[in-house]
Structure formats: structure tokens, C-alpha cells
């Protein structure tokens, strides 16, 4: 499987914080602010969408590691964006640098690892185990 992925490509994914993404509603706390699991999901989404167009048909990526710091609270209704940058291509292993921010500044940062897989074969194997 050939790939044209190169280090340094970036993508920004943007959302508006919805009620379903609040800590109190995701079960990750009791406050009405953007939940850490929602921020991590946005980080994974930005990374997946960054590399998907470069993959052959039938291939995708799966996340295997996320190291994240959530450093500032964001209220419902505020915009949040995540920048994902591909920092390493090691065969099927992809490394990303992440930064999340809201309208007031940086709210989180981290790193992420994804692996390139053949989607149907990956799903079939998961069902067998």
C-alpha cells in the first residue's frame, strides 16, 4: 500500500460547544463546561480527517494513543477549534501534534498516534476476537 503522506501537513477542525459535550452530560464531571472527552474526540476527528484523503480506497486510520492536557474551561455555545499536525510517518504508524483553543485562547494540547488499516479486514478481525 503506497501513501503520499508527508510530515508537516495540518488540518483545523472547528465546533461549537453543545450541551451533549458538557462534562455534566458526558459523565466526566459535574460542571457545565466543555468536557475533556469531547476535546479528545475533536483531536481524534481532526487527525483522522487530516490523513484520510491521502489513503487508498478501503483504508482508514484507527487511534491507539492520546496524550492530552486540558488546561482551560470553555462554556457552552463557544467555538472550539483543534489543529492537528502530522509530525511522523513510520510505516503504518502516524504521529500527530495537537492544540485546541477556544475564542479566548489555548485550552488543550497533546499528541496522538494512529495506525493505517484496511477497514473491512480490521472490522472482521475485531468481530472474531
N, C-alpha and C positions, 0 to 999 in steps of 0.2 A: 504494500500500500504506500503510494507516494503522497507527500503532503508538501504544500507550499508555505507552511507556517514559518514565520520569521520572528525572532525576538524583537521587541520594541513596539509591536502593534498594540493599539489601545481601543477601548470602547467605553463610552459613558452610558449608563442606564439610569433613567430617571423615573421616580414615582412620587405620588402624593400620599402621605401617611393616612391610611384608612383605619376605621375602628377595629377591623379584624387584625390589624398589625400591632395593636397596642399590647403591652406586657400583660395587662389585666385580662385581656381576651385570649391571649395565646398560652396562658398558664405559666408565664415566666416571671411573674411578679404581680404586685397589687396596685401598680400605678398606671395612669393613663398617658403613657409616653411610648414612642416607637420602641418595639421590643428588639432585644439582641438577636433572637432567632430570625426575625424579619429582616434585619440588616444583613445577617449572614446569607439568607436566601437571596437577597438582592445582589450580594457579592458573587454568589454562585451563578446567578442568572446572567450577570454582566460578563462573566468569564466564559460561560457556555456559548452565549450569543457572539462573543468576540471570535471564537475559533471555528464555530460550526460552518460558516460559509467556505472555509478552506479545506473541509474534509470531503472525501469521496462520498458518493451516494451510498446510503446504507450504514454509514459510520456516524458516531456521535462521541461525546465525552461523558465520563462519569466522575463526580467529585469523590476524592478519597481523604483529603485533609483540608481543614480550615483552621488557621490560627488567627484569631481576631481579638482586637481590643475595642470595646465600645466606650468612648471617653466623654460623651456629652449627650444629654437627653434632647429629644425632639418631640414637640407636641403634635397632636392630630391636626391634619389639614395642611401641614407644612411640607414643602417639597424636599425630597432627598435624592441625591444622585450618588452613584458609585462609579469610580473609574477603575477599570481592570486593565492591567498592562501585562502582556506576555513577556516574562523575563528569562524563560528557559525552555528549550525543546530537547528532551533527552529520549529519543526514540518515540515511544507512545506516551511518555510521561511529560506533562506540561506544567510549568511553574508560573504563577501569577503574583503580581504585587497589587494590592487593593487599597483604595482610600474612599471612604464615604464622607459626604458632607451634606449639611442642610443649608438653608438660606442664611444662616449665621456663621457658618464655618465648618471645620472638620469635626465629625462625630465618631469616626472609627477608622481603623486601618488594620491591615493584616496581609497574610499570604495564603495561597490556595494551591492545591495540587489536583490535577485532573488527568485521567488516562483516556486515550483514544481506544474505542472498542467498536466492534461490529455489532450493531444494535440487536438484530434478531438472535444472533448466537449468544450474546450476553444475557438476554432475557430468557432464552431457552435454558441456559446453564443455571440461572437463578431458580427456575421452576423445578429443576431436577434435584437440587440440593436440599 
